[in-house]
Amino acid sequence: MKRYYFLLMLLVINFSLKAQDLKGFWIGTLKLMGEEPPEVAFEITANAQGQLQSRIHILNQKVFDVATEHLVATGGRLEMDIPAMSTRFEGSLVNDSTISGFFLMNDKRKFTLNLGKRASLPVAKLKRPQEPVPPLPYQEEDILFPNTAAGVTLAGTLSLPAGKGPFPAVVLISGSGANDRNETIFTHKVFLVLADYLTRAGIAVLRADDRGVGKSTGDYESATNEDLAADALAGVQYLHTRKEILSRGIGLIGHSLGGDIAPIAALSPEVAYAVLMAGTASDMETAVKEAVAVMGERSGATPAAIKINARLIHDVFSIIKSEPNDSVAKIRIAAALLPLDKEIAQLSARDREIMELTQPLHVEEFLQFLSGPRRADLLRNQAGVLKRVKCPVLAINGSKDVQVLPKELKRIEKALKAGGNQQVTIKAFEGKNHLFQNAKTGLLSEYPDIEETIAPDVLAYVAAWIKNKVQ
């Protein structure tokens, strides 16, 4: 036995001396219970200094180039953090073609992931032709700026146009979920493409990682829209300190949820204008019910399934809005689910799949809405916020958007003008989806397969509107 142990130790020492052998593609299937197992690929390369670096691809989900941090390869060990996935990979080199490892989630759950070396990726990366390729005709600078009141430091990238300033500038505000500075969605780097276009057009752009993402500190999940608006304002205040920036020409662009956050930040006199890309003027319950109904209809759900789902949303949200005690709310939600569960059981499996209705229903599915930020979302008067915005506003949406319906444009216009704002521009883009891509159905399933990240006519319109407002 000791002899075999000694041989094993020699084997480990041998492979610990070949860290550079890690370069290449390492592919494995994550062991998950009850879910479609993600097929994960690590693409490990070396920079000019010979230091190893890695990107991750989720092959069967068409997700590519997920950033990693703090890669360590020593003593036959491979370790790295994956902030976008809230996880860390730890593995050991078994031989020159096998790594035994696991994902360790932030919540301490552990999932096995064994990797085998491959000569190439088994699927082609999706094309993203609008992403800028160096050398760039403008300057980019990685910066840090504080939200002092919140004790948060935001990490971002400032893009400065070529030529002599001062330049008008925008702070970008991302949509729901903890986003990186590029607002990476289904492998589309939405804010990277937007920033590239605007900077080439002579507009400086500041885009930042959300709280708790990348090098930004803080916790995203505990942040309200008001907290995130304060982060955006901290970016505006930072830009006011830069001599390259035109102080009277600093505005905001918010996409999706960012289109709801931007009006909160735009209440500050430091904000010169705001662009709302797929923002809302509705209360959260209305916006969610309407969007889910359209998505269900376009995906083939029956009217009965759509109707039951709308009742489910209404009943759960009504309880949360009226019951401040979490424990009591949980009991009341569980009671409300019982009669709905019987009706859902009568739906076809296809209806339940489309509308994402589990059977039986579980109260745990809805507890996320009891958090402070989600309670605030349910109670917020978004139209009331818009009525207080006095700076120029451009609100745009796509006619095929199923996440934020285009009918929100008229609601936004009504709210702004009701508050006396006469500097309002409303624009609907025919055939565009929630990402402002040219789309066929507008459904989320199309996003990764469309090569275009943002339609050129949308980019041109936004840039022209901003330049017109800061002349």
N, C-alpha and C positions, 0 to 999 in steps of 0.2 A: 504493500500500500504506500509506504514511504517513497518507494522508487517512482510510482506513478505521480505522486504529489510533486516530487522533484522535477519530473519531466514536464508537468503542467506549469510549474513556475518558470522553467526555461522557456516554454512556449509564450507565456505572458510577457516575459522580459524581451523576447525576440520581437514581438509585435509592438511593444512600447517604444521600440527604437525606430518605428516606421510611421511616424505621424503623418508624413507627407503622402503616404499611401492612402490616406483618407480622401484625398482629392478625387472627385468624380461624383457619380450618382448612386445614392443609397436608397433603396425602396423597400417599403414594408406596409403591412396592413395593421392598423390600430385595432386592438382587441376591445370592442365595446359590446355590451349586452343590449339586445333589443333595438339596435339601430343599424342603418346601413354603414358598414365599417369603412372609414376613410382610408384611401390608399395614399400613403404619405411618401413623398420623395424629398430627400435632402440633396441639394446641389452644393457641393463643397469645392471651393476654389481657393487660390492664394493670391494675395495682392502683390504689388511690386516689391514689397519688403519681405515677401515669403510668408506672411502671416495668413493663417487659414481664416476663411470667412464662409458663411453659409446662407443660403436661401431655401425656403421650404415651399413645396408645391403639394396641393391636395388634388390628386389627379382625377379622381372620379367625381369631384365637385367643381372641376374647371377653375380652381383657384391656384394662382401662380405667384411666385416671387414674394412670399410672406417674409418679412424681415426678421432676422434673429440678432441677438445681442450677447456679448460676453462669452464668445466661444472659447472653450478651453479644450485642448487636445494634448494630453500628457500621460505618460505611464500606462498607455493602452486604454485611457478613458477619453470619452467624448462627451462634453457637456455644453449646453447653450440655453439661453432664455429666449422665449418666443412671446413677447408682450401681447401681440394682437390676438393670440389664442389663449392668453392667461395661463400659460403652462411653461414647463421647463423639461428639456430632454436630457436624460442621463443614460449613457450606454458604455459598454465595454467591447473592445475589439477582440473577437473570438479567433478569427483568422483573417487572411487578407481579403476575404469576400463576405464576412459576416460580422454584424454588430448586434449584440444582445442588449436591449435597453427598454426604456419605459418613458411615458409622459407623466410628469408629476404636476397636477393642476394646482392652482393657487389655493383651492379649498382642500388640498391634501389628498384628493383622490388620485389613484395611481392606475395607469393603463399600460399594458405590455405593448411594446413596439419593437419587433426584431427586424433588422434591415439586412438586405442583401445587395451587393454591389452590382451595378449594371453599367454597360458602356454608354448608354444614352437614355433619355426619357422615352418611355414607350408611347407617349402621345405628344403631339406638337403643341407648343405653347400658343395661346391665343394671340392673334395679331392686334396690336394697339398702335396704329400708325401715327396717331396724333401726339404720342408722348415725345417730348423733346430729346434730341440726341446731341451731346456735346460735339464740338464747342458751341456754347450758347452766345448769342449776340447781346447779352446783358449780364449783369453781375448778380450772383446769389450769395447770401450771407446767412450762416446759421447763427441765431441769436437766442437770448433768454430775456424774458421780461416778467416782472412780478405783478401779481394781484395782491398787493400788500394787505388789504383789509381781510382777505381770505387766507393769507399765509401760504399762497400757492405760487409756484414759479412755472411759467409756460415756456416750452421750447418750440421754436419755429424757424421758418425760413423767410427771409426778406429778399424779394426780387426787385432789383433796381434797374430801370431802363438805361440804355446807352444814351450818351449825350449829357448836356448840361441841365440840371434841375432848376428850381425845385419841381417835383412831379406830384400830380394827384396820386392818391393811394387808397387801397381798400384793405380791410381786414375780412378774411373769409371765415364763415361760421358753418360748421358741418352739421349733418343731419343726426338722426337718433343713433344711439349706441356709441361706444367709446371708439372714436375715429382717430387715425393718424393724420398728420398734416396734409396728406394728399387726398384725404377722404376716399380711400380705396374701397370700392364696391364691386364685387364680382370681377375682380382683377382690373377694373377700370380705375385709374388714378384721376378722379374727377377734378380735384383742386389743382393737381399738377398741370393738367391740360388747360384749365381755366387761367391759372397764374401765368403760364407760358404765353398764352395769347394776349392777355392784358398787358403784360410787361413789354412784349414786342410792340404793342400799340401805344406805349408811353405812359402806362399806369403802373406805379409800384404796387406790389402785393405782399401782404403778410399772411402766411398760413401757418397754423400752429397745431401741434398734437393736443388732443383733448386732455383734460386732467387725468393723471394716472397712466397716460399712454406715452411710450417712448421715454423721453427725458423730462416730460412734464410731471410735476408732483401733484399730490392731491388724489381725491377719490371721485371718479366719475359717477358711480352708482348713487352716491348720496347727494349729488348736485341737482338743484332745481334749475328750471330755465332762467330764473333770475340770477342764480350763481354763474351760469354759463354766459349770460349777458354781461356780467361784471368782468369775466375773463376777456370777452371781446373788447370791452371798453378799456381794459388794461392794455390791450394791443393798440388801440387808438391813441391812448396816452403815451405809449412808447413811441409811436410814429411822430407825435408832436415834438419829441426831443431830437429828431433827426433833421439835420440841415438840408438833406437831399429832398425832403418831403414838403409839399405845399400845405401849410397848416389849415388853410380854409377849404382844402379839397380832399379831406379824409372821410371816407364812407365805409359802408358795410355791404357785404354780399352774404346772404344766408340761404342755404339750400335745404329743402325739406323741413325738418325740425328747426334747422338754422333760420328758415324763413319765418318761424314763430318767435325765435329768440332775438333776431335782429330788431324788430320793432321795440322790444323792451330796452335794448341798448340805445336805440335811436331816440329815446326820450331825452338823452343827454345833449346839451347844446354843442358838445365837442364833435358830434357826428354831423357831417355835411349832407349826406344822402344815404339812402338804403335801397338795395336791390333784393327783392324777395323772390327766390326761385322755388316755386311750388310751396309757398307758405299757405297758411289758413287764416280765416277769420271766425271759424266755428268753435263751439265748445268741443272738447275731446270726444265725448260720446257721439255726437252727430258726425264728426269727421270719420271716426272709426267705423260706425255702422254703415255709412254711405260707401266708404271705400271697400269694406269687406263684401258688401252686397254686389258691387260692380265686379270685383275680382271673382266672386263666386259665379256670377252670371256668365262672365266671359270664359270661365273654366268649365262650364257645363253643369253647374249645380241646379237642382230643381227649385222652383219658387218656394216650396214647402221648407226645404233646407235653409234657404236664405232667410225666410221669415222666422224660423226657430232660432237661428243664430242671432238675429236682431233682438229678439226677446231676451235671449241669454245675456247679451251685452247690456241691454237696458236694465234688466233686473239686478245684475251684479254691480254695475256702476251706480245705480240708485242707492243700493245698500251702502256702498263705500262712501258716497257723498253725504249720506244722512247719518251714518253711525261712526263717530270718532273713535270709539273703543275697538281696538283691533280684535280682541278676543270675542267680543259680542258680534262684530262684523263677520268673523269667520263662521260662527254658529249660524248666523242668519243666511249667509251665502250657501252653506251646506244644505239648509232647509229649502232654499229657493231652487237648488239644483235638482231636487228629487222629482218634482212633476215634469220638469224639462227633460230629465233623463229618460223618462218613459216615452216621450215623443221622439227623442233622438234615436231610441232603440228601433223605432218603426222606419227610420230612413234607410236607404240602401247604403251598402259599404262604400260605394263610390261617392255618394253625397257626403258621408262623414269624412272621407278622405279629403275631398275638395275643401270643405268648410273647416277642416281640422278640429272636428268634434270627437273627442274620445267617448267611449261607451264602455263602462259607466263614466260619468263626469266625476272629476276629482277636485275638491275644493282647493288643493295645493296649486292647481293651475292658475288660480286667480289671486293668490296671496301677494304676488309681486305688486299688485295695484294698491296694497295697503301701505307701501313705503311712503315716506314723506314726499319725495319728488313726484310720485305718481298721484298721490292725493292732491297735490298742488295742481297737477295737470288737469285733473277732473274738475277742479273748482275755479280754474283761471278763466277770466272773461277776456278772451283774445280780442274780440271786437272792441271791448272797452280800452284795451291797450292801444289798438290802432287809432282810435279816436283821439288819442293824446299825441300822436306823432305829427310833428309840424314840418319836418324837413322833406325835401323832394323824395318821392318813392316811385320806384319801378317794380311792378308786380307782374311776373310772367309764369306761364304754365304751358304744358303740352296737352293737346286735345285728346291724347290717348293715355294720359296719366291715370293709373288705377290706384295709386297710393295716396295721392292728394288730388281730388277731382277738380277738373277745370272750372266747375261752378264756383269754386272758392274765389276766383278772380272778381266776380261781381260782388261778392260779400266783402272782400277786402276794399274794393273801390267805395262801396257804400259806407263802410265804417270810417275810412279816411276822410271822405267828404263830409260825413256827418259831424266830424270833429273840426271842420273848417279848413282842412288841407286841400288846397286847389292845385298843388304841384304833384299830381298823381298821373302816372302813365300805366296803362293796363295793356298787356299784350299776350294773346294766345297764339301758340305756335302749332300749326296744323301738322298732324302726324307724328308729334313728338311724345315720348314717354316721360316717366318721372326723372330720368337722368338727362332729359332733353336730347335723346338720341332719336333718329328717324326709326320708327318701329312699325311693326305689322299689327300686333294685338295690344301692346303696352304691358303685357304680363311680365312679371319678374323673371320668368324662365327664359325670356329673350335676352336679358341684359348681357350675359357673358358671351353670347354668340354674335352679337353686333360688334363689329370691329370699331366703329365710331364711338368715341367717348362722349363728346358733346357736339351737336350739329354745328357746322361753321356759321350758318346764318344766325344762330342764337348767340354765339360768341361775338360776332360782328355787331349785333344789335346792342348787346350789353355794353361793349366797349364804346360805341358811338354815343349811347345815352349818357354814360358817365362823363365823357369828354365834353359833351354839350352842357352838362350841369356845372362844370367847374371852370368854364371859360371866363 
